[in-house]
Amino acid sequence: MSLNKFTNFQELDKNHLQTISGGKGNMGSAIGGCIGGVLLAAATGPITGGGAAMICVASGISAYL
């Protein structure tokens, strides 16, 4: 096996990894916060569609900021 195949990789720094993994301040964190908030609220009991939308928006904004 030739080791020349493994020389084309570049090292990722902390900023690149945060962008990939979905740290604060991007759309991935807002979507994750929305889904997490709605799942947590639904686990406590039945919720209406409007309630789910309000929880989604509030938790999505708080995860984004």
C-alpha positions as CSV (number, residue, x, y, z in Angstrom):
1,M,0.0,0.0,0.0
2,S,1.4,3.4,-1.0
3,L,1.5,6.1,1.7
4,N,1.3,8.8,-1.0
5,K,-2.5,8.5,-0.9
6,F,-2.6,10.0,2.6
7,T,-0.7,13.2,1.8
8,N,-3.7,15.1,0.3
9,F,-5.4,15.8,3.6
10,Q,-5.5,19.2,5.2
11,E,-5.6,19.9,9.0
12,L,-8.8,21.4,10.2
13,D,-8.6,24.1,12.9
14,K,-11.2,24.8,15.6
15,N,-13.2,27.3,13.5
16,H,-13.6,24.8,10.7
17,L,-14.7,22.1,13.0
18,Q,-17.3,24.4,14.7
19,T,-18.7,25.2,11.3
20,I,-19.0,21.6,10.4
21,S,-20.4,20.4,13.7
22,G,-23.0,23.1,13.9
23,G,-21.9,25.3,16.7
24,K,-23.6,28.5,17.8
25,G,-24.8,31.0,15.2
26,N,-25.8,28.9,12.2
27,M,-28.9,27.3,10.9
28,G,-28.0,23.8,12.1
29,S,-28.1,24.8,15.7
30,A,-31.5,26.6,15.2
31,I,-33.0,23.5,13.6
32,G,-31.6,21.3,16.3
33,G,-33.0,23.6,19.0
34,C,-36.4,23.6,17.4
35,I,-36.6,19.8,17.1
36,G,-35.3,19.3,20.6
37,G,-37.7,21.8,22.1
38,V,-40.7,20.3,20.4
39,L,-39.7,16.7,21.4
40,L,-39.2,17.8,25.0
41,A,-42.6,19.5,25.1
42,A,-44.3,16.5,23.4
43,A,-42.8,14.2,25.9
44,T,-44.6,16.0,28.8
45,G,-48.0,15.6,27.2
46,P,-50.1,16.5,24.1
47,I,-49.5,19.9,22.6
48,T,-51.4,21.8,19.9
49,G,-49.9,22.8,16.5
50,G,-49.7,26.4,17.5
51,G,-48.0,25.5,20.8
52,A,-45.5,23.4,18.9
53,A,-44.8,26.2,16.5
54,M,-44.2,28.7,19.3
55,I,-41.9,26.3,21.2
56,C,-40.1,25.6,17.9
57,V,-39.5,29.3,17.2
58,A,-38.5,30.1,20.8
59,S,-36.1,27.3,21.2
60,G,-34.7,27.7,17.7
61,I,-33.9,31.3,18.3
62,S,-32.3,30.6,21.7
63,A,-30.1,27.9,20.2
64,Y,-29.1,30.2,17.3
65,L,-28.0,33.0,19.6
